[in-house]
Amino acid sequence: MLGTTPVHSGVLFRDDFDGDGVLDSGEDSGIALAGVRATNQATQESFQAVTDVFGRYTLTGLPAGTY
């Protein structure tokens, strides 16, 4: 049996005109080369990524917890 690696992916962008948390047509494009960090509140372990040219990022290997 293969283990799984918890992954979180998203898009970092500036102008969410309708406030739905989704980058829609007509809204500002993603923010390129921005740093993204998730820090586990219990252990203080941090996971980091950098957005691509479209503002997309992926954090891998996140253990269960509150970030």
C-alpha positions as a printed Julia matrix, in Angstrom:
67×3 Matrix{Float64}:
   0.0    0.0     0.0
   1.36   3.38   -0.95
   1.25   6.27    1.49
  -0.32   9.57    0.57
   1.2   13.01    0.87
  -1.2   15.75    2.01
  -1.23  18.57   -0.52
  -2.72  22.06   -0.52
  -2.96  24.0    -3.78
  -4.33  27.42   -4.53
  -4.06  30.68   -6.42
  -2.87  33.92   -4.9
  -4.48  36.97   -6.51
  -5.29  40.58   -5.68
  -8.73  41.56   -6.88
 -11.6   39.2    -6.04
 -14.33  41.6    -7.1
 -17.23  39.3    -6.19
 -15.6   38.0    -2.97
 -16.06  34.31   -3.82
 -12.41  33.27   -3.34
 -12.17  32.15   -6.99
 -10.17  33.89   -9.72
 -12.86  34.6   -12.33
 -12.62  36.01  -15.85
 -12.16  39.77  -15.67
 -10.53  39.71  -12.23
  -6.85  40.5   -11.78
  -4.46  37.76  -12.81
  -2.54  35.79  -10.22
   0.44  37.25   -8.39
   3.65  35.78   -9.8
   6.67  34.85   -7.65
   5.01  35.54   -4.3
   6.03  33.58   -1.24
   3.36  31.45    0.44
   3.88  29.97    3.92
   1.74  27.69    6.05
   2.81  27.3     9.69
   1.41  24.55   11.9
   0.07  26.26   15.02
   0.85  23.31   17.31
   4.39  22.49   16.12
   5.44  25.78   14.48
   6.68  23.72   11.5
   6.5   25.81    8.31
   5.97  24.78    4.7
   6.8   27.2     1.91
   6.17  27.61   -1.8
   6.51  30.29   -4.45
   3.71  31.11   -6.88
   4.19  30.52  -10.59
   3.54  33.16  -13.27
  -0.23  32.57  -12.89
  -0.22  32.87   -9.08
  -0.64  29.11   -8.53
   1.12  27.34   -5.67
   1.27  23.89   -4.12
   2.32  22.99   -0.59
   3.1   19.29   -0.13
   3.69  17.11    2.9
   1.46  19.04    5.29
   0.56  16.93    8.33
  -2.97  17.25    9.68
  -3.41  20.3    11.85
  -4.39  23.94   12.05
  -2.34  26.3     9.89
